[in-house]
Amino acid sequence: MNVVLVGYRGTGKSAVGQLLAEQLGLRVVSLDAELQGMAGKSIPDVVQEVGWPGFRDLEEQVVAKSAVQDGQVIDCGGGVIEREANFARLRAAGPVVWLKASTATIVSRIQGDTQRPSLTGAKSFTDEVAEVLQRRTPLYRRIAHHEIDTDGRTIEDIAAEIVRLVRPEGTS
């Protein structure tokens, strides 16, 4: 069994993924960490070197490799839905759970993050988050089997809801 977590940065994928993996007896696979390991450099360095299209190419390779394994909580990068090839692979890997949050919540959670370069260039941080979130929302909705709003909720509450959604009936 796998559980796939998608959503914008700051929606709780990594924190929820760790707790969820413990509760379900799975291992966590961070696609961003896998990509950095494969590239041998940080995400900002990868983007600087090969641009966003090159980064997405590497991400697609990591998805292809990870999606065929079992026993994982797959913590996807926020833009994994930017490539059509990732949709079928991730949906086939296990239930896809979209963790979502408002722009204000996302900004408050990630405004100090230096691990990702700008996606739009010249916009304010809040405007960038709002613009990219608006563009990606239909894609997240399309890939997801389940949607969970993370605004004002604890990691424990979110993980418990995911367990209820993905655990087969009659198992504990």
Rosetta blueprint (number, residue, H / E / L):
1 M L
2 N E
3 V E
4 V E
5 L E
6 V E
7 G L
8 Y L
9 R L
10 G L
11 T L
12 G L
13 K H
14 S H
15 A H
16 V H
17 G H
18 Q H
19 L H
20 L H
21 A H
22 E H
23 Q H
24 L H
25 G L
26 L L
27 R E
28 V E
29 V E
30 S E
31 L H
32 D H
33 A H
34 E H
35 L H
36 Q H
37 G H
38 M H
39 A H
40 G L
41 K L
42 S L
43 I H
44 P H
45 D H
46 V H
47 V H
48 Q H
49 E H
50 V H
51 G H
52 W H
53 P H
54 G H
55 F H
56 R H
57 D H
58 L H
59 E H
60 E H
61 Q H
62 V H
63 V H
64 A H
65 K H
66 S H
67 A H
68 V L
69 Q L
70 D L
71 G L
72 Q E
73 V E
74 I E
75 D E
76 C L
77 G L
78 G L
79 G L
80 V H
81 I H
82 E H
83 R L
84 E H
85 A H
86 N H
87 F H
88 A H
89 R H
90 L H
91 R H
92 A H
93 A H
94 G L
95 P L
96 V E
97 V E
98 W E
99 L E
100 K E
101 A L
102 S L
103 T H
104 A H
105 T H
106 I H
107 V H
108 S H
109 R H
110 I H
111 Q L
112 G L
113 D L
114 T L
115 Q L
116 R L
117 P L
118 S L
119 L L
120 T L
121 G L
122 A L
123 K L
124 S L
125 F H
126 T H
127 D H
128 E H
129 V H
130 A H
131 E H
132 V H
133 L H
134 Q H
135 R H
136 R H
137 T H
138 P H
139 L H
140 Y H
141 R H
142 R H
143 I H
144 A L
145 H L
146 H E
147 E E
148 I E
149 D E
150 T L
151 D L
152 G L
153 R L
154 T L
155 I H
156 E H
157 D H
158 I H
159 A H
160 A H
161 E H
162 I H
163 V H
164 R H
165 L H
166 V H
167 R L
168 P L
169 E L
170 G L
171 T L
172 S L
